[in-house]
């Protein structure tokens, strides 16, 4: 199984970077961090992005300002095509164009770092961050072990380093077939 880090596009300003989503009725803002924790979120009110986002063009995949993934139906069709099911979609309207998107809340959180081949440091007590103790502080060289990922998983966050999104070769092939835009892919295993 080939694995890829789905990361920011090289030309960061080419595609829009979405601001945080807010509830239409209450104005309550949701920090992107919530959508990177691998837990379902109960949001009952409609969501909107009403601040002008950075960048120029709409794509199939957008990063949020806090790195949450915002996707359209074309991206979701790719997930369905490979059989990925462990995610939550939260509808959000992007104004002023009224574009329909979804916050893709990834529920797959997997520790699949090959610790013998990778170069990294972990958070320690000396860092005074008890909330991150034992998690990855830095990943200077990331090599993943595909054997640690269940065969039905094609889209995941790296447990211990939530800002990293990993996708499989099967999903990448769907992206290419459908010409999905908004990210770069770096081989990591």
C-alpha positions as CSV (number, residue, x, y, z in Angstrom):
1,X,0.0,0.0,0.0
2,X,1.5,3.3,-1.1
3,X,0.8,6.2,1.2
4,X,0.8,10.0,0.6
5,X,0.7,13.1,2.8
6,X,-2.1,15.3,1.5
7,X,-0.7,18.8,2.1
8,X,-1.0,22.4,1.1
9,X,-0.7,23.2,-2.6
10,X,2.6,24.7,-3.7
11,X,1.0,27.9,-4.8
12,X,-0.8,28.6,-1.5
13,X,-2.7,31.7,-2.8
14,X,-4.0,29.9,-5.9
15,X,-6.8,28.1,-4.1
16,X,-8.9,29.6,-1.3
17,X,-8.0,29.1,2.4
18,X,-11.3,29.0,4.3
19,X,-11.9,30.9,7.5
20,X,-13.6,29.1,10.4
21,X,-17.2,28.1,10.0
22,X,-19.9,29.8,12.1
23,X,-23.5,28.9,12.8
24,X,-25.8,31.1,10.8
25,X,-28.4,31.5,13.6
26,X,-26.1,32.1,16.5
27,X,-22.8,33.3,15.1
28,X,-21.0,30.7,17.1
29,X,-17.6,30.0,15.5
30,X,-16.0,26.5,15.4
31,X,-12.3,26.2,15.6
32,X,-10.8,24.0,12.9
33,X,-9.1,22.0,15.7
34,X,-12.4,20.3,16.5
35,X,-12.4,18.6,13.1
36,X,-9.0,17.0,13.6
37,X,-9.6,15.0,16.7
38,X,-11.2,11.8,15.4
39,X,-14.5,12.3,17.2
40,X,-18.0,12.9,15.9
41,X,-19.3,16.4,16.5
42,X,-22.9,17.3,17.0
43,X,-23.7,20.5,15.2
44,X,-27.4,21.1,14.7
45,X,-27.5,24.6,13.2
46,X,-26.5,25.4,9.6
47,X,-22.9,26.5,9.1
48,X,-21.5,29.3,6.9
49,X,-18.2,30.8,6.0
50,X,-19.0,34.5,5.6
51,X,-15.5,36.1,5.8
52,X,-13.6,36.6,2.5
53,X,-11.2,33.7,2.3
54,X,-7.6,34.1,1.1
55,X,-6.7,33.0,-2.3
56,X,-8.2,33.1,-5.8
57,X,-10.0,30.0,-6.9
58,X,-12.4,27.3,-5.6
59,X,-11.1,23.8,-5.7
60,X,-12.4,20.4,-4.7
61,X,-10.4,20.4,-1.5
62,X,-9.6,23.4,0.7
63,X,-7.7,23.8,3.9
64,X,-9.2,25.8,6.7
65,X,-7.2,28.4,8.5
66,X,-6.7,25.8,11.2
67,X,-6.1,23.0,8.7
68,X,-9.6,21.4,8.7
69,X,-10.4,19.9,5.4
70,X,-13.3,21.4,3.4
71,X,-14.5,19.3,0.5
72,X,-17.1,19.3,-2.3
73,X,-19.2,16.5,-3.7
74,X,-16.5,15.6,-6.3
75,X,-14.0,14.9,-3.5
76,X,-16.7,12.9,-1.5
77,X,-17.4,10.8,-4.6
78,X,-13.7,9.7,-4.5
79,X,-14.0,8.6,-0.9
80,X,-17.1,6.6,-1.8
81,X,-15.4,5.0,-4.8
82,X,-12.7,3.5,-2.7
83,X,-15.1,2.4,0.1
84,X,-13.9,4.9,2.7
85,X,-16.8,5.3,5.3
86,X,-15.2,6.4,8.6
87,X,-15.8,10.2,8.4
88,X,-18.4,12.8,9.2
89,X,-19.6,15.4,6.8
90,X,-20.8,18.8,8.1
91,X,-22.5,21.0,5.5
92,X,-21.2,24.5,5.2
93,X,-22.1,27.3,2.7
94,X,-19.3,29.5,1.5
95,X,-20.4,33.1,0.9
96,X,-20.8,35.3,-1.0
97,X,-20.9,32.7,-3.8
98,X,-23.1,30.3,-1.8
99,X,-20.9,27.4,-2.7
100,X,-21.8,24.2,-1.0
101,X,-19.0,22.5,0.8
102,X,-18.6,20.0,3.7
103,X,-16.2,20.0,6.6
104,X,-14.6,16.6,6.4
105,X,-14.3,15.4,10.0
106,X,-11.9,12.5,9.8
107,X,-12.6,9.7,12.3
108,X,-9.6,7.6,11.4
109,X,-6.7,8.4,13.8
110,X,-3.9,5.9,13.3
111,X,-0.4,5.8,14.7
112,X,1.4,4.3,11.7
113,X,4.8,6.0,11.9
114,X,7.7,3.6,11.3
115,X,9.7,4.8,14.3
116,X,12.9,3.1,13.2
117,X,13.1,4.8,9.8
118,X,11.6,8.1,10.7
119,X,13.4,11.1,12.3
120,X,11.3,12.8,15.0
121,X,11.1,14.3,18.4
122,X,8.3,13.9,20.9
123,X,6.7,16.3,23.4
124,X,8.3,15.9,26.8
125,X,7.5,17.1,30.3
126,X,10.1,19.8,29.9
127,X,8.0,21.3,27.1
128,X,5.3,22.2,29.6
129,X,2.5,20.9,27.4
130,X,0.9,18.1,29.3
131,X,-1.9,18.0,26.6
132,X,0.7,16.9,24.0
133,X,3.0,14.7,26.2
134,X,4.2,11.8,24.1
135,X,2.8,13.1,20.8
136,X,5.1,14.0,17.9
137,X,6.6,17.5,18.4
138,X,8.5,17.4,15.0
139,X,8.6,14.9,12.2
140,X,11.8,15.8,10.2
141,X,11.6,12.6,8.2
142,X,8.3,10.7,8.1
143,X,8.1,7.1,6.9
144,X,4.9,5.3,7.5
145,X,4.3,1.6,7.9
146,X,1.4,0.5,5.7
147,X,0.9,-2.7,7.7
148,X,-0.4,-0.6,10.6
149,X,-3.3,0.7,8.5
150,X,-6.4,-1.4,8.0
151,X,-7.1,-2.2,4.4
152,X,-10.5,-0.5,4.4
153,X,-8.9,2.9,5.5
154,X,-8.0,5.3,2.7
155,X,-8.1,8.7,4.5
156,X,-6.7,9.3,7.9
157,X,-5.1,11.7,10.4
158,X,-1.8,10.7,11.9
159,X,-2.4,10.0,15.6
160,X,0.0,12.1,17.7
161,X,0.4,14.7,14.9
162,X,-3.2,15.7,13.9
163,X,-2.2,18.2,11.2
164,X,-1.0,15.5,8.9
165,X,-3.6,13.9,6.5
166,X,-2.7,10.6,4.9
167,X,-4.3,9.0,1.8
168,X,-3.8,5.7,0.0
169,X,-2.7,5.0,-3.6
170,X,-6.2,3.8,-4.4
171,X,-7.7,7.2,-3.3
172,X,-4.9,9.1,-5.2
173,X,-5.8,7.2,-8.4
174,X,-9.5,8.3,-7.9
175,X,-8.2,11.9,-7.5
176,X,-6.3,11.7,-10.7
177,X,-9.1,10.0,-12.6
178,X,-11.5,12.8,-11.6
179,X,-9.0,15.6,-11.7
180,X,-9.5,16.7,-8.1
181,X,-7.8,19.9,-7.2
182,X,-6.6,21.9,-4.1
183,X,-3.7,20.0,-2.6
184,X,-0.3,18.4,-3.2
185,X,0.7,14.8,-2.5
186,X,4.0,13.7,-1.0
187,X,4.9,10.0,-0.9
188,X,5.5,8.8,2.7
189,X,5.4,5.0,2.6
